[in-house]
Amino acid sequence: MYYLFFITSLILFSCGEATEPMNSGESPPRPLELFSRPKGFPEMVLPDENPNTIEKWELGKFLFYDTRLSDGDNISCGSCHIQSKGFADPNPQSEGTAGEFTPRNAMGLSNVAYNSNYTWAQPNLLSLEQQLPIPIFGETPLELGVSDQAKIVSRLEKEPYYVTQFALAFPDVNERQIRFQHIIFAISTFVRSLISAQSPYDRFTFHGEKSAMSASQIRGGKLFFSEALECHHCHGGFNFSASLDHQGKVIQEHPFHNTGQFNLDSSGQNGDYPALNQGIFLFTGIEEDKGKFRAPSLRNIAQSAPYMHDGGVKSLEAVIRNYERGGRLTASGPDKGDGAKNPFKSDLVDGFTITDAEREDLIAFLESLSDPGFLEDPRFSDPFENAKDGQSPFPK
């Protein structure tokens, strides 16, 4: 009986078993079996120009964690996307190579292969290959800060592993040359493999393990999927996000929502958000788009605090209480205002009333979306951090 509405209306996909990746060393590059879909998940969409191979995946893992990919040789992709935090950043904003901070929180990377849009509020980024150049080359803000590609390539070419692995991952390139397009392809391949699908919720819903979820988590799930709270409208489907793409999906949706996080104008008419965080309005120029952001996946959400696009909400309880009142209240400071009164706020964020016990159940349900195996999986861990003192992290 549990989740009858959810299962019948949202889970329409055939299932398969996940498998381990194969060992590398053969030629031509082999398909990456790490990407086999788990139970309850559909087949992901893969770009024709960047097929998955184990050689590319192994290369992408090292590049994801290598600080040599930043201008200052001091940060990596993994500096802002930490595995134990669901590949999110525990800081409200992330610090770039030159000490500049991003205006938005670095969201988690769990299952981003299934996104229909990337980043918080850029409607034109539809793939990882389109998104990755932003942190690599972007200047506002300066993240990895790559302006001199030759300097970065020179660093990588001094490591014999990279020279060999780039040739294995991209054998169609005649010359032994490292290219940034291939760096982007390799990191994208690694990030696509970050599939979280073994949470208590998954085991309960897709594997039939009825003891996987507690009574409190089950009660919280009923609240989550209820029309009274309406959480599932923005965080629905197998990935708990309306931004969803997969094979067989007929209608491509690219949803963005104003959830009443800010309302700077004292008259309540303009619905302004802070200048650098105006949502997709910065791209469309449409007044009604002020404050519209993409709803991220809720998988591993209990580990990925702080929350919201600005990292301004510290706990799951605070998030729920904000939605209870229909928006976030900022009582003082330059961002003072009542988000509940924002004129462009989504109709789905009207507020609701629940008891303390129900709130605890709802938090318990969100905690059931955590996947400890994913958060600790050595296949995804930082090879530089795990290398023994004085030893190279690269394979012989």
C-alpha positions in Angstrom: 0.0 0.0 0.0 2.9 2.3 0.8 3.8 4.8 -2.0 1.0 3.4 -4.2 0.6 6.7 -5.9 4.3 7.2 -6.3 5.1 3.8 -7.6 2.2 3.6 -10.1 2.6 7.2 -11.5 6.4 7.7 -11.4 8.2 4.3 -11.4 7.6 3.0 -14.9 11.1 1.7 -15.7 12.6 -1.8 -16.2 15.3 -2.7 -13.9 18.9 -4.1 -14.1 21.7 -5.1 -11.8 24.7 -2.8 -11.2 28.1 -4.4 -12.0 31.7 -3.6 -11.1 33.9 -1.9 -13.6 36.3 -4.0 -15.7 40.1 -3.7 -15.4 41.8 -1.4 -17.8 44.7 -2.1 -20.2 42.9 -3.5 -23.3 42.5 -1.8 -26.6 40.2 -0.4 -28.0 38.6 1.2 -25.0 35.9 -0.9 -23.4 32.4 0.2 -22.4 32.2 1.3 -18.7 30.0 -1.4 -17.0 30.0 0.8 -13.9 27.1 2.6 -15.6 24.7 -0.4 -15.7 21.4 0.9 -14.3 20.4 -0.2 -10.9 16.9 -1.3 -9.9 14.3 1.4 -10.2 16.4 3.6 -12.5 15.9 4.1 -16.3 18.8 4.1 -18.8 20.7 7.4 -18.8 21.2 9.5 -21.9 24.8 9.5 -23.1 26.3 12.0 -25.6 27.3 10.4 -28.9 30.6 12.4 -28.9 31.6 11.1 -25.4 30.8 7.4 -24.9 31.7 5.8 -21.6 34.9 3.8 -21.4 36.9 2.6 -18.4 40.0 4.3 -19.6 38.3 7.6 -19.8 36.6 7.0 -16.4 40.0 6.3 -14.7 41.5 9.4 -16.3 38.6 11.5 -15.3 38.8 10.4 -11.7 42.4 11.6 -11.3 41.6 14.9 -13.1 38.6 15.5 -10.9 40.9 15.4 -7.8 44.1 16.9 -9.2 44.9 20.5 -8.1 47.1 20.9 -11.1 44.0 21.6 -13.1 43.6 25.0 -11.3 45.6 28.1 -12.1 47.1 28.3 -8.6 47.6 24.5 -8.4 45.7 24.7 -5.1 42.1 23.4 -5.7 40.4 20.7 -7.7 36.8 19.8 -8.6 36.9 17.6 -5.6 37.8 20.6 -3.3 34.2 21.8 -3.7 32.5 18.5 -4.2 33.3 16.2 -1.2 32.3 12.6 -1.4 31.2 12.2 2.3 28.9 15.3 1.7 27.2 13.7 -1.3 29.8 15.5 -3.5 28.5 18.9 -2.2 30.4 21.7 -0.4 29.8 22.0 3.4 30.5 25.7 3.1 27.8 28.1 2.0 30.0 29.3 -0.9 33.1 27.8 -2.4 36.5 29.4 -2.6 38.2 29.6 -5.9 41.9 29.3 -6.9 42.5 33.1 -6.2 40.4 33.3 -3.0 37.3 34.6 -4.6 34.0 33.0 -3.4 31.2 31.8 -5.6 27.8 33.5 -5.1 26.1 30.1 -4.8 26.4 26.9 -2.9 28.1 24.0 -4.7 25.3 21.4 -5.0 25.8 17.7 -4.7 26.7 15.5 -7.7 24.6 12.4 -6.8 23.0 11.1 -10.0 23.7 14.3 -12.0 23.8 12.1 -15.1 20.0 12.2 -15.0 19.7 16.0 -14.9 18.0 17.9 -17.7 19.7 21.1 -16.7 22.9 21.9 -14.9 23.9 24.5 -12.2 21.3 26.4 -10.2 20.0 28.8 -12.8 21.4 28.5 -16.3 18.7 27.3 -18.6 21.1 26.7 -21.5 23.4 24.1 -19.9 21.9 20.8 -20.9 24.9 18.4 -20.4 27.9 17.9 -18.2 30.1 18.7 -21.2 28.4 22.1 -21.5 28.6 22.7 -17.8 32.2 21.8 -17.0 33.8 24.7 -18.9 32.1 27.1 -16.5 34.1 26.3 -13.4 37.2 25.6 -15.5 37.4 28.7 -17.6 34.8 31.1 -16.0 36.1 34.4 -14.7 33.0 35.7 -12.7 33.5 34.1 -10.3 37.0 32.7 -10.7 36.9 29.0 -9.8 39.6 26.8 -11.3 40.7 30.0 -13.2 42.2 28.4 -16.3 43.2 31.2 -18.6 46.6 29.8 -19.8 45.7 26.3 -21.1 49.3 25.6 -22.2 50.5 26.1 -18.6 48.0 23.5 -17.3 48.7 21.1 -20.1 52.5 21.4 -19.4 51.9 20.4 -15.8 49.9 17.4 -16.8 52.4 16.3 -19.4 55.1 16.0 -16.7 53.2 13.1 -15.2 53.9 10.0 -17.3 50.5 8.5 -16.2 48.6 11.3 -17.9 50.5 11.0 -21.1 49.8 7.3 -21.3 46.2 7.4 -20.1 45.1 10.2 -22.4 46.4 8.1 -25.3 44.5 5.1 -24.0 41.3 7.1 -23.4 41.4 8.9 -26.7 43.1 6.5 -29.2 41.6 8.2 -32.2 44.1 11.1 -31.6 47.2 10.4 -33.6 49.6 12.7 -31.7 50.3 12.2 -28.0 48.8 15.5 -27.0 46.7 16.5 -24.0 43.7 18.6 -25.1 41.2 20.5 -22.8 38.3 19.0 -24.7 39.4 15.6 -23.7 39.9 16.8 -20.1 36.3 17.9 -20.1 35.2 14.6 -21.7 37.1 12.5 -19.1 35.8 14.4 -16.0 32.3 14.3 -17.4 32.6 10.5 -17.7 33.7 10.2 -14.1 31.0 12.4 -12.8 28.3 10.4 -14.8 29.3 7.4 -12.8 28.4 9.0 -9.4 25.2 6.9 -9.1 23.6 6.7 -5.7 21.0 4.0 -5.7 21.3 1.9 -2.5 19.7 4.1 0.2 17.2 2.7 2.6 14.5 4.2 0.4 15.9 2.4 -2.6 16.2 -0.9 -0.8 12.6 -0.6 0.5 11.0 0.6 -2.7 12.9 -1.2 -5.4 14.4 -4.2 -3.7 11.5 -5.2 -1.5 13.4 -4.9 1.8 10.5 -4.0 4.0 12.8 -3.6 7.1 15.0 -1.1 5.3 12.9 1.9 6.4 11.7 2.7 9.9 8.1 3.4 10.8 9.0 7.0 11.2 10.6 7.1 7.7 7.5 5.5 6.2 5.2 8.0 7.8 7.5 10.8 6.6 7.3 9.4 3.1 3.5 9.6 3.1 3.7 13.2 4.1 6.4 13.9 1.4 4.2 12.5 -1.3 1.0 14.1 0.0 -0.9 16.9 -1.8 -0.9 18.8 1.5 2.8 19.3 1.5 3.4 19.1 -2.3 7.1 18.3 -1.9 7.0 15.7 -4.7 6.0 18.2 -7.4 9.5 19.7 -7.4 11.3 16.7 -6.0 9.6 13.7 -7.6 10.6 10.7 -9.7 13.4 8.2 -8.9 15.9 11.0 -8.5 13.8 13.4 -6.4 14.1 16.2 -8.8 11.9 17.6 -11.6 15.0 18.3 -13.6 15.1 14.9 -15.2 16.3 13.3 -18.4 16.6 9.7 -19.4 16.1 7.3 -22.3 12.4 7.0 -23.2 11.4 10.3 -21.7 8.9 11.8 -24.1 8.6 15.4 -22.7 11.8 17.2 -21.9 11.2 19.5 -18.9 13.5 22.2 -17.7 11.8 23.5 -14.5 12.9 26.4 -12.4 11.0 27.6 -9.3 10.8 30.6 -7.0 10.4 29.1 -3.6 10.2 32.4 -1.7 13.7 32.5 -0.4 14.0 36.4 -0.7 11.8 39.5 -1.2 14.1 42.5 -0.9 11.6 45.1 -1.9 9.8 46.5 1.1 6.7 47.2 -1.0 6.5 43.5 -1.9 6.0 44.4 -5.6 9.3 43.8 -7.3 10.2 40.4 -5.7 13.9 41.1 -5.9 16.5 38.6 -4.9 20.2 39.6 -4.1 21.9 41.0 -7.1 24.1 38.0 -8.0 21.3 35.5 -7.2 18.4 36.6 -9.3 17.8 33.1 -10.8 17.1 32.6 -14.5 16.0 36.3 -14.7 19.7 37.1 -15.3 19.3 35.2 -18.6 15.7 35.8 -19.6 15.1 39.4 -18.4 11.5 38.4 -17.6 10.3 39.9 -14.3 8.4 36.7 -13.4 11.7 34.7 -13.6 13.2 36.6 -10.6 14.3 34.1 -8.0 13.7 31.0 -10.1 16.2 28.2 -9.5 16.4 24.6 -10.3 15.3 22.2 -7.7 18.2 19.9 -7.0 18.0 16.2 -6.2 17.3 15.3 -2.6 19.5 12.2 -2.7 22.0 12.3 0.2 20.4 15.6 1.2 21.0 14.9 4.9 24.8 15.1 4.2 24.8 18.1 1.9 24.0 21.0 4.2 23.8 24.0 4.0 20.8 24.3 1.8 19.3 26.5 -0.9 21.1 28.2 -3.8 22.9 30.6 -1.4 23.7 28.0 1.3 21.8 30.2 3.7 19.7 27.5 5.4 21.7 25.4 7.8 19.5 22.4 8.6 16.8 20.2 7.2 14.5 21.3 10.1 15.1 24.9 9.1 14.3 24.1 5.4 11.0 22.5 6.4 10.0 25.3 8.7 10.6 27.8 5.9 8.3 25.8 3.6 5.8 25.6 6.5 5.5 29.4 6.6 5.5 29.6 2.8 9.0 31.2 2.4 12.1 32.3 4.2 12.0 35.3 6.5 15.2 37.4 6.6 14.7 39.6 9.6 17.7 42.0 9.2 20.6 42.9 7.1 20.9 43.9 3.4 18.7 41.0 2.3 15.9 41.8 4.8 12.5 40.8 3.6 9.7 38.2 3.7 10.1 35.6 1.0 6.6 34.3 1.7 5.3 37.6 0.2 7.3 37.4 -3.0 4.9 38.2 -5.8 6.7 35.7 -8.1 6.7 32.8 -5.7 5.5 29.4 -7.0 1.9 28.5 -6.2 3.2 25.2 -4.8 4.8 27.1 -1.9 1.7 28.2 0.0 2.7 26.9 3.5 1.3 24.1 5.5 0.7 23.0 9.1 2.3 19.9 10.6 3.0 18.7 14.2 6.4 18.4 15.7 6.2 14.7 15.4 5.3 14.9 11.7 8.2 17.2 11.1 10.5 14.6 12.7 9.0 11.9 10.5 9.6 14.1 7.4 13.2 14.6 8.4 13.6 10.9 9.0 12.2 10.2 5.5 14.8 12.6 4.0 17.5 10.8 5.9 16.3 7.6 4.3 17.6 9.0 1.0 21.2 8.8 2.2 23.4 6.1 0.7 26.3 5.2 3.0 27.9 2.9 0.4 28.0 5.7 -2.1 29.4 8.2 0.4 32.2 5.8 1.2 32.7 4.0 -2.1 36.5 3.7 -2.7 35.9 3.8 -6.5 34.9 7.4 -6.2 37.4 8.5 -3.5 40.3 10.9 -3.8 43.4 8.9 -5.0 45.7 11.7 -3.9 44.4 11.8 -0.3 44.5 8.0 -0.1 48.0 7.6 -1.3 50.5 6.5 1.3 53.1 8.9 2.4 55.8 9.4 -0.2 54.0 7.2 -2.7 52.5 8.2 -6.0 48.7 7.9 -6.3 49.0 6.9 -9.9 49.0 3.2 -11.0 52.2 1.7 -12.0 
